[in-house]
Amino acid sequence: MRRGWLRLARSYWGKGFATEAAKGSLRVAFERLNLDEVVSFTSVINWPSRAVMERIGMVNTSEDFDHPALPEGSES
Ligand SMILES: CC(C)(COP(=O)(O)OP(=O)(O)OC[C@H]1O[C@@H](n2cnc3c(N)ncnc32)[C@H](O)[C@@H]1OP(=O)(O)O)[C@@H](O)C(=O)NCCC(=O)NCCS
């Protein structure tokens, strides 16, 4: 299953849409698909995305990793 709040047009940020969609994704994952676990990840500096994760109750496990497709030292 893919992420639930991949990208919103900037004009739709700050209205709670991503959080609502993410909550819906979790409901589908646990209640309809009966998954045991859902994980999410983003760039360390992507505070809006991290905030969505926190709002829906996800816990930061601090398991950071370097994105395999990005050049070494990239901050994205
Ligand atoms: C990640 C992304 C989708 C998050 O969007 P977002 O608008 O910050 O998140 P939400 O839709 O949940 O909105 C939450 C904000 O809306 C506010 N809000 C306004 N009305 C609201 C309502 N009715 N209900 C809930 N929140 C509401 C919240 O207070 C919060 O504001 P804050 O950020 O100032 O605290 C967006 O930043 C994005 O598209 N980024 C580019 C792509 C990207 O990085 N994707 C993630 C890759 S992992």
The ligand as an ORCA input file, in Angstrom:
! r2SCAN-3c Opt
* xyz 0 1
  C       2.880     16.906      3.560
  C       1.706     17.831      3.252
  C       0.666     17.071      2.451
  C       1.125     18.303      4.615
  O       0.090     19.238      4.377
  P      -0.483     20.160      5.567
  O      -1.440     21.094      4.962
  O       0.645     20.714      6.397
  O      -1.208     19.117      6.515
  P      -2.750     19.087      6.900
  O      -3.566     19.053      5.661
  O      -2.947     17.990      7.872
  O      -2.999     20.471      7.591
  C      -2.623     20.696      8.952
  C      -2.699     22.182      9.232
  O      -4.000     22.635      8.902
  C      -4.572     23.310     10.038
  N      -6.039     23.183      9.938
  C      -6.847     24.158      9.471
  N      -8.110     23.727      9.472
  C      -8.096     22.460      9.933
  C      -9.118     21.492     10.171
  N     -10.410     21.744      9.915
  N      -8.751     20.261     10.632
  C      -7.460     19.989     10.902
  N      -6.446     20.889     10.714
  C      -6.779     22.097     10.224
  C      -3.903     22.674     11.216
  O      -3.939     23.510     12.350
  C      -2.479     22.550     10.689
  O      -1.845     23.815     10.716
  P      -0.314     23.991     11.172
  O       0.515     23.226     10.156
  O      -0.086     25.462     11.117
  O      -0.206     23.404     12.544
  C       2.145     19.059      2.443
  O       3.101     19.782      3.191
  C       2.748     18.706      1.066
  O       2.031     18.400      0.107
  N       4.079     18.794      0.972
  C       4.790     18.556     -0.295
  C       4.903     17.092     -0.616
  C       5.475     16.296      0.523
  O       6.445     16.690      1.168
  N       4.816     15.152      0.763
  C       5.195     14.234      1.839
  C       6.279     13.298      1.389
  S       6.673     12.160      2.682
*
